[in-house]
Amino acid sequence: MRVLSCKRQGICVTLGLLPLLALEALQAQVTVSQRIDIGTGLRDSLILATVVPANDPTRAFDGNPFTEMLVQNSDTLVITLQFLTPPRVLKSSVFFWNTGKWLLEAADSLDHLNQRRGSYVLLHDSANFAAFTWDSVEFSQRQIRFIRLRARNLVENSIALGEWELHQTRTFISYVIFPYPPRVLPGTSLQLSTKMLDSDSIFEPVPYNAPLEWTTSDPAIATVTVSGRLTGVALGMTEVQVSNEVHTLTGRAPVTVGSDFRATKVAPMTAKVALVLPDPILPGGQRLHQHYGWRDPVALTHRLITHFRESSDSVVNFQIVDTIWTDSMYTRYNDTLLNVTRYMYLYDHGLLQQPPYAQFDYIELVLHYDFDLRRNNGEIDEVWVYSPPWTGMYESQLMGPRAFWWNSPPITTGTRLTKLLSVMGLNYERGVDLAFHSFGHRFESAMVHAYGDNWNPRSTNPTPWDLFTRIDRETPGLAHVGNIHFPPNGRSDYDYGNATYVNSYAENWYRYPYLFDQHRQVNVLTWRYPEPEPLAESRDHLGYLRWWYDHAPRYIGVTDSVLNNWWHYALDFEAAVELARRTPLVGVREDFYSSIPSAFALYQNYPNPFNPSTTIPFQVWRQGIVTLKIFDLLGREVSTLVNDVLPPGSYEKVWDAGHFASGVYFYRLRTAEGGISVRKMVLIR
């Protein structure tokens, strides 16, 4: 069975094969009509939009009809949407700020839509619309891949669209319980949650106010409250069930009450680093850091890498693939790039510590060393700059066309980047604990963005990130791990040495996403680094950060559309998002996947549509000869990506279609036991 998981309300993406669930086979079902969240789909690249004349499509899909998409110097507006996962649409509504006419068209391909042939269908013929009034049309429910809105103002040479909505009908057949399968320890409890599963194997969050009924089949093993809190009573197995009040929708899952455990961590990750060292040799043979008595940047780099490896349980491994010693500061002062002589003069006279402050030129650095091209082709993953003080760097900087806040404003233009590039600004006057601190803010920025750019530890409906960062000062008695500036018992900024004990649920994060109600008292003695670190300025600071990183989830699986390995977002955000889309939503243990009914899996290529290359993921569960071939629309074989004996595992193959024409192609996976799977992809020039 194919599984799709809704990443926020209404937008669904293929995630892979669903492990065989212990779901009750019921005739009962619930049918609802809902608006498709096109705005979120555009942001997550699950829906693609083309607007003619060019305009910002998000303004027409923000849920507010009074924020308009304004077109000037043209009386016509054409919007084309492409759904990577086609929904079943039965209604369209528009809200314009002017009068005019509109029509609606759909097709299975862009070619059919443009030429009005084949799968083309006219959903709504040219009809009048009024200003500041919703105009809707209903039609027979159909699966939509391409849909186009054409509108024209018959009076003026401008047009303003306030909102365009598409609606779909969903038939839900069961609840699914998370985390799956539930497990607790005797005497501990776990808050369960549910999602609704529809007839197309698509998950949807349960409405927040929907009343549910929870029961267990053997209360002597485990009990469950009306709010879904499961409590272990004795070792053994039972079953938990959930249903709505009228029992038209039900779900169940096996429950294990067993001994303690830790979640299964992911395989080690390697990040390739280009290290830039503005530390020139001065007359007399000393380097700049030696002249001023600052720390050795090479020694700082090696210790930083060691602390990351140790505090992440060997999951995070930075590898220096290029070390560049340079005489340039890549810093502008009064719009002039500094050399070392000018830098030393300004520093010695205290001029860098007062306005106008120096500004680091990130674009100059990236272009000079082709870091953008090297990032695009996979030679490097990120850049570290260990520089002298007052050179105007942010602690962390994100660059690239889709860059976002990375503890600093994003740089989205000026380079040839097609991927995100993180540039760390580290200072070799400071200790390794402070560099560790800078990475922490980068981690925070990544997780805030992963959870929708919302961070509120006081929330009554907290995300896992909200819970992780709770401190006692804000949520008394409910602290978890804390944030980079505030440990769980912190009362002020940087209060890492606080000896006051507070209650903390931090240890539960070793089992994530199983967050039990276990807690213990913590203070500075819980995290103080036990041995002297000559390159650190504070054992309390370094110790807390190591403790904080050690609790950050690094485990297999996905929860609420976010990987259980949070490190992936901090190291390569785009790759993490893509992996989350392809990771099975249900199940977090490696041995659980043995229940997958199929012996192999072929996943949707990404990106799709693509130009000129795309990645095809697949899984092999038995060793043997595996072939992966590409065919054109006429069924002719055009490329062979795999023809070899492969052991069980997950694989990805890149197809470079640089010499092929635009159009629809198929890729076919064939395995040793005779399994065959075929998928479609689109090359667009």
Residue pairs with C-beta under 8 A, 6 or more apart in sequence:
1 17
1 18
1 201
1 597
2 14
2 17
2 18
2 201
3 14
3 15
3 16
3 17
3 18
3 201
3 203
3 584
3 585
3 586
4 12
4 13
4 14
4 15
4 85
4 200
4 201
4 202
4 203
5 12
5 13
5 15
5 202
5 203
5 558
5 561
5 585
6 12
6 195
6 202
6 203
6 204
6 205
6 561
7 13
7 40
7 44
7 46
7 561
7 581
8 37
8 40
8 44
8 452
8 561
9 34
9 37
9 40
9 204
9 205
10 34
10 35
10 36
10 37
10 40
10 41
10 168
10 204
11 36
11 37
11 38
11 40
11 41
11 44
11 46
11 47
12 46
12 85
12 87
12 202
12 203
13 44
13 46
13 84
13 85
13 581
14 85
14 581
14 582
14 603
14 604
15 558
15 581
15 582
15 583
15 584
15 585
16 582
16 583
16 584
16 601
16 603
17 584
17 596
17 597
17 598
17 601
18 201
18 584
18 585
18 586
19 584
19 586
19 587
19 592
19 593
19 595
19 596
20 595
20 596
20 597
21 176
21 180
21 253
21 586
22 181
22 239
22 252
22 253
22 254
23 174
23 176
23 197
23 251
23 252
24 174
24 241
24 250
24 251
24 252
26 173
26 174
26 249
26 250
28 247
28 248
28 249
28 250
29 171
29 172
29 173
29 199
29 248
29 249
30 171
30 172
30 196
30 244
30 248
30 249
31 169
31 170
31 171
31 172
32 169
32 170
32 172
33 90
33 91
33 167
33 168
33 169
33 170
34 167
34 168
34 170
35 165
35 166
35 167
36 87
36 89
36 165
36 166
36 167
36 168
38 47
38 61
38 81
38 164
38 165
38 166
39 58
39 61
39 62
39 63
40 46
41 47
41 83
42 48
42 49
42 57
42 58
42 61
43 58
44 577
45 84
45 607
46 83
46 84
46 85
47 81
47 82
47 83
47 84
48 81
48 82
48 84
48 609
49 57
49 79
49 80
49 81
49 82
50 79
50 80
51 57
51 69
51 77
51 78
51 79
51 80
52 77
52 78
53 71
53 73
53 74
53 77
55 69
55 70
55 71
55 77
56 69
57 69
57 79
59 67
59 68
59 69
60 69
60 79
60 161
60 162
60 163
60 164
61 163
61 164
62 163
63 163
64 162
64 163
65 95
65 134
65 162
65 163
66 162
67 162
68 97
68 160
68 161
68 162
69 77
69 160
69 161
69 162
70 158
70 159
70 160
71 77
71 158
71 159
71 160
71 161
72 157
72 158
73 157
73 158
74 157
74 158
74 159
75 100
75 152
75 153
75 154
75 156
75 157
75 158
75 159
76 150
76 151
76 152
76 153
76 159
77 149
77 150
77 151
77 152
77 159
77 161
78 148
78 149
78 150
78 151
79 148
79 149
79 161
79 164
80 110
80 113
80 146
80 147
80 148
81 146
81 147
81 148
82 110
82 145
82 146
82 609
83 144
83 145
83 146
83 147
84 604
84 608
86 143
86 144
86 145
87 143
87 144
87 166
87 168
88 141
88 142
88 143
88 144
88 168
88 169
88 200
89 106
89 141
89 142
89 143
89 144
89 147
89 166
89 167
89 168
90 138
90 139
90 140
90 141
90 142
90 167
90 168
90 169
91 136
91 137
91 138
91 139
91 166
91 167
92 104
92 123
92 124
92 136
92 137
92 147
92 149
92 164
92 165
92 166
92 167
93 134
93 135
93 136
93 137
93 163
93 164
93 165
93 167
94 102
94 129
94 134
94 135
94 136
94 149
94 151
94 161
94 163
94 164
94 165
95 132
95 133
95 134
95 135
95 161
95 162
95 163
95 164
96 102
96 129
96 130
96 131
96 132
96 135
96 151
96 159
96 160
96 161
96 162
97 131
97 132
97 160
97 161
97 162
98 131
98 153
98 155
98 156
98 158
98 159
98 160
99 128
99 129
99 130
99 131
99 153
99 154
99 155
100 128
100 129
100 151
100 152
100 153
100 154
100 155
100 159
101 126
101 127
101 128
101 129
101 151
101 152
101 154
102 124
102 126
102 127
102 129
102 135
102 149
102 150
102 151
102 152
103 122
103 124
103 125
103 126
103 127
103 149
103 150
104 122
104 123
104 124
104 137
104 147
104 148
104 149
104 150
105 113
105 116
105 120
105 121
105 122
105 123
105 147
105 148
105 150
106 113
106 120
106 121
106 123
106 142
106 144
106 145
106 146
106 147
106 148
107 113
107 118
107 119
107 120
107 121
107 145
107 146
108 118
108 119
108 145
108 146
109 118
109 119
109 145
109 146
109 664
109 682
110 146
110 684
111 118
112 118
112 119
112 120
112 146
113 120
113 146
113 148
121 142
123 137
123 139
123 147
124 137
124 139
127 135
127 137
129 135
129 151
132 162
141 168
141 169
144 166
147 166
149 164
151 159
151 161
152 159
153 159
170 198
170 202
170 204
171 198
171 199
172 196
172 197
172 198
172 199
172 204
172 249
173 197
173 198
173 199
173 249
174 196
174 197
174 249
174 250
174 251
175 194
175 195
175 196
175 197
175 206
175 212
175 242
175 243
175 249
175 250
175 251
176 194
176 195
176 196
176 197
176 203
176 251
176 253
176 586
177 192
177 193
177 194
177 240
177 242
177 251
177 252
177 253
178 192
178 193
178 194
178 195
178 513
178 559
178 586
179 190
179 192
179 513
179 514
179 559
179 588
180 253
180 586
180 587
180 588
181 253
181 254
181 255
181 256
181 587
181 592
182 190
182 192
182 230
182 240
182 253
182 254
182 255
182 256
183 190
183 255
183 256
183 257
183 258
183 261
183 514
184 190
184 222
184 230
184 231
184 232
184 255
184 256
184 257
184 514
184 516
185 232
185 257
185 258
185 259
185 260
185 516
185 518
186 232
186 233
186 234
186 235
186 257
187 231
187 232
188 231
188 232
188 516
188 517
188 518
189 229
189 230
189 231
189 232
189 516
189 517
190 229
190 230
190 231
190 514
190 515
190 516
190 517
191 227
191 228
191 229
191 230
191 515
192 214
192 224
192 228
192 229
192 230
192 240
192 242
193 206
193 228
194 206
194 212
194 228
194 242
194 251
195 203
195 204
195 205
195 206
196 203
196 204
196 205
196 206
196 249
197 203
197 204
197 251
198 204
203 585
206 212
208 461
210 244
211 244
211 245
212 228
212 242
212 243
212 244
212 245
213 226
213 242
213 243
213 244
213 245
213 247
214 224
214 225
214 226
214 227
214 228
214 240
214 241
214 242
215 224
215 240
215 241
216 222
216 223
216 224
216 230
216 238
216 239
216 240
216 241
216 255
217 238
217 239
217 240
217 241
218 236
218 238
218 239
219 233
220 233
220 234
221 232
221 233
221 234
221 235
221 236
221 237
221 238
221 255
221 257
222 230
222 231
222 232
222 233
222 238
222 240
222 255
222 257
223 230
223 231
223 233
224 230
224 231
224 240
225 231
228 242
230 240
230 255
232 257
233 257
234 257
235 257
235 258
235 259
236 257
237 254
237 255
237 256
237 257
238 254
238 255
238 257
239 252
239 253
239 254
239 255
240 252
240 253
240 255
241 250
241 251
241 252
242 250
242 251
242 252
243 249
243 250
243 251
244 250
261 511
262 510
262 511
263 510
263 511
263 512
263 513
263 514
263 553
263 555
263 556
263 564
263 588
263 589
264 555
264 556
264 588
264 589
264 590
265 313
265 315
265 554
265 555
265 556
265 565
266 315
266 554
266 555
266 556
266 565
266 568
268 314
268 315
268 316
268 317
269 315
269 316
269 317
269 567
269 568
269 571
270 317
270 318
270 319
271 316
271 317
271 318
271 319
271 381
271 382
271 571
271 572
272 319
272 321
272 379
272 380
272 381
272 382
273 318
273 319
273 320
273 321
273 322
273 380
273 381
273 382
273 383
273 384
274 320
274 321
274 322
274 324
274 369
274 371
274 374
274 380
274 382
274 383
274 384
275 301
275 320
275 322
275 323
275 324
275 383
275 384
275 386
276 324
276 326
276 330
276 365
276 369
276 383
276 384
276 385
276 386
276 387
277 297
277 298
277 323
277 324
277 325
277 326
277 385
277 386
278 288
278 326
278 327
278 328
278 329
278 330
278 385
278 386
278 387
278 388
278 391
279 287
279 288
279 289
279 297
279 325
279 386
279 388
279 428
280 287
280 288
280 325
280 326
280 327
280 340
281 287
282 288
282 291
282 340
288 294
288 340
288 344
288 388
289 295
289 296
289 297
289 388
289 428
292 388
292 429
294 388
294 428
294 429
295 428
295 429
295 430
295 431
295 535
296 428
297 386
297 426
297 428
298 323
299 535
300 386
300 426
300 428
300 431
300 432
300 435
300 535
301 320
301 384
301 386
303 432
303 533
303 535
304 318
304 426
304 432
304 435
304 436
305 317
305 318
305 320
307 432
307 436
307 542
307 546
308 316
308 317
308 318
308 439
308 549
309 316
309 317
309 318
310 546
311 545
311 546
311 547
311 549
311 550
312 549
312 550
312 552
312 554
312 567
313 550
313 554
315 554
315 565
315 567
316 554
316 567
316 571
321 379
321 380
322 380
324 369
327 339
327 340
328 337
328 338
328 339
329 337
329 338
329 339
329 340
329 343
329 387
329 388
329 391
330 337
330 360
330 361
330 362
330 364
330 365
330 368
330 385
330 391
331 337
331 338
331 343
331 358
331 359
331 360
331 361
331 387
331 391
331 392
332 338
332 358
332 359
332 360
332 361
332 392
333 342
333 346
333 352
333 356
333 358
333 359
334 356
337 361
337 364
338 346
338 358
338 391
343 352
343 388
343 391
345 351
346 352
346 358
347 388
347 389
347 390
352 358
352 389
352 390
353 390
357 390
357 392
358 390
358 391
358 392
359 392
360 385
360 387
360 391
360 392
360 393
360 394
360 425
362 397
362 399
362 411
362 423
363 411
363 414
363 415
365 371
365 383
365 385
365 423
366 372
366 383
366 399
366 415
366 417
366 421
366 423
367 415
367 416
371 380
371 383
371 421
372 399
372 415
372 416
372 417
372 421
373 416
374 380
375 381
375 382
375 417
375 419
375 421
376 416
376 417
376 418
376 419
381 422
381 571
381 572
382 421
382 422
382 423
382 424
382 571
383 421
383 422
383 423
383 424
384 423
384 424
384 426
385 393
385 423
385 424
385 425
385 426
386 426
386 427
386 428
387 393
387 425
387 426
387 427
387 428
388 427
388 428
388 429
389 427
389 429
389 430
391 425
393 425
393 427
394 407
394 408
394 425
395 407
395 408
395 424
395 425
395 437
395 438
395 441
395 442
396 406
396 407
396 408
396 422
396 423
396 424
396 425
396 438
396 439
396 441
396 442
396 445
397 406
397 408
397 411
397 422
397 423
397 424
397 425
398 404
398 405
398 406
398 408
398 410
398 411
398 420
398 421
398 422
398 423
398 445
399 410
399 411
399 412
399 415
399 417
399 420
399 421
399 422
399 423
400 411
400 412
400 415
400 417
400 418
400 419
400 420
400 421
401 412
401 413
401 417
401 418
402 412
402 420
402 574
403 410
403 411
403 412
403 420
404 410
404 445
404 449
404 453
405 445
405 448
405 449
406 422
406 442
406 445
406 446
407 438
407 441
407 442
407 444
407 445
415 421
419 574
420 572
420 573
420 574
422 442
424 435
424 438
424 439
424 442
425 438
426 435
426 438
427 434
427 435
430 537
431 535
431 536
431 537
431 538
431 542
432 533
432 535
432 536
432 542
433 533
433 536
433 537
433 538
433 541
433 542
433 545
434 537
434 541
436 542
436 545
436 546
437 484
437 541
437 545
439 570
440 484
440 545
440 548
440 549
441 484
442 570
443 484
443 549
443 552
443 566
443 570
444 455
444 469
444 483
444 484
446 566
446 569
446 570
446 573
447 465
447 566
447 569
447 570
448 454
448 455
448 465
449 569
449 573
450 465
450 562
450 566
450 569
450 573
450 576
450 577
451 463
451 464
451 465
451 466
451 562
454 463
455 465
455 466
455 469
456 462
456 466
457 466
457 467
457 469
457 470
457 471
457 474
457 475
458 474
458 475
459 466
462 470
463 560
464 512
464 513
464 515
464 553
464 559
464 560
464 562
467 480
467 505
467 515
468 480
468 481
468 509
468 551
468 552
469 480
469 481
469 482
469 483
470 478
470 479
470 480
470 481
470 482
470 488
471 479
471 482
471 483
471 486
471 487
471 488
471 489
471 490
472 478
472 479
472 488
472 489
472 502
472 503
472 504
473 486
473 490
473 491
477 502
477 503
478 503
478 505
479 488
479 489
479 502
479 503
479 504
479 505
479 506
479 522
480 488
480 504
480 505
480 506
480 508
480 509
481 488
481 504
481 506
481 509
481 548
481 551
481 552
482 488
482 490
482 548
484 545
484 548
485 493
485 494
486 493
486 495
487 495
487 496
487 498
487 524
487 527
487 544
487 548
488 502
488 504
488 506
488 522
489 495
489 498
489 500
489 501
489 502
489 504
489 522
489 523
489 524
490 496
490 498
491 498
491 500
494 541
496 524
496 527
496 538
496 540
496 541
496 543
496 544
497 524
497 538
497 540
498 523
498 524
499 523
499 524
499 525
500 523
501 521
501 522
501 523
502 521
502 522
502 523
503 519
503 520
503 521
504 519
504 520
504 521
504 522
505 515
505 517
505 518
505 519
506 522
506 551
507 518
507 519
507 520
507 551
508 514
508 515
508 516
508 518
509 515
509 551
509 552
509 553
510 551
512 553
512 555
512 559
512 564
513 553
513 557
513 559
513 564
513 588
524 540
524 543
524 544
526 547
527 540
527 543
527 544
527 546
527 547
527 548
528 539
528 540
528 543
529 536
529 539
529 540
529 542
529 543
529 546
530 543
532 539
533 539
533 542
536 542
552 566
552 567
553 564
553 565
553 566
554 565
554 566
554 567
555 564
555 565
555 588
556 564
556 565
556 588
556 589
556 590
557 563
557 564
557 583
557 584
557 587
557 588
557 589
558 564
558 580
558 583
558 584
558 585
559 588
561 580
561 585
562 569
562 580
563 569
563 576
563 579
563 580
563 583
564 588
565 576
568 575
568 576
568 579
569 576
569 577
578 606
581 606
582 603
582 604
582 606
582 617
584 593
587 593
596 621
598 675
599 621
599 622
599 671
599 673
599 675
600 618
600 619
600 620
600 621
600 622
600 669
600 671
600 675
600 677
601 618
601 619
601 677
602 616
602 618
602 667
602 669
602 677
602 678
602 679
603 616
603 617
603 618
603 619
603 679
604 679
604 681
605 614
605 615
605 616
605 617
605 655
605 667
605 679
605 681
606 614
606 615
606 617
607 614
608 614
608 681
608 682
609 681
609 682
609 683
609 684
610 657
610 681
610 682
610 683
610 684
611 657
611 683
611 684
611 685
612 656
612 657
612 658
612 683
613 654
613 655
613 656
613 657
613 658
614 654
614 655
614 657
614 681
615 652
615 653
615 654
615 655
616 628
616 641
616 652
616 653
616 654
616 655
616 667
617 650
617 651
617 652
618 628
618 650
618 651
618 652
618 653
618 669
619 649
619 650
619 651
620 626
620 646
620 647
620 648
620 649
620 651
620 671
621 648
622 648
622 671
622 672
622 673
623 645
623 646
623 647
623 648
623 672
624 645
624 646
624 671
624 672
624 673
625 643
625 644
625 645
625 672
626 642
626 643
626 644
626 645
626 646
626 669
626 670
626 671
626 672
627 640
627 642
627 643
627 668
627 669
627 670
628 640
628 641
628 642
628 643
628 653
628 667
628 668
628 669
628 670
629 637
629 639
629 640
629 641
629 667
629 668
629 670
630 637
630 638
630 639
630 640
630 641
630 655
630 665
630 666
630 667
631 637
631 638
631 665
631 666
631 667
631 668
632 638
632 663
632 665
632 666
633 663
633 664
633 665
633 666
635 666
638 660
638 665
639 655
641 653
641 655
641 667
642 651
642 653
655 667
657 665
657 683
660 683
661 683
661 685
662 683
662 684
662 685
663 682
663 683
664 680
664 681
664 682
664 683
665 680
665 681
665 682
665 683
666 678
666 679
666 680
666 681
667 678
667 679
667 681
668 676
668 677
668 678
669 675
669 676
669 677
669 678
670 676
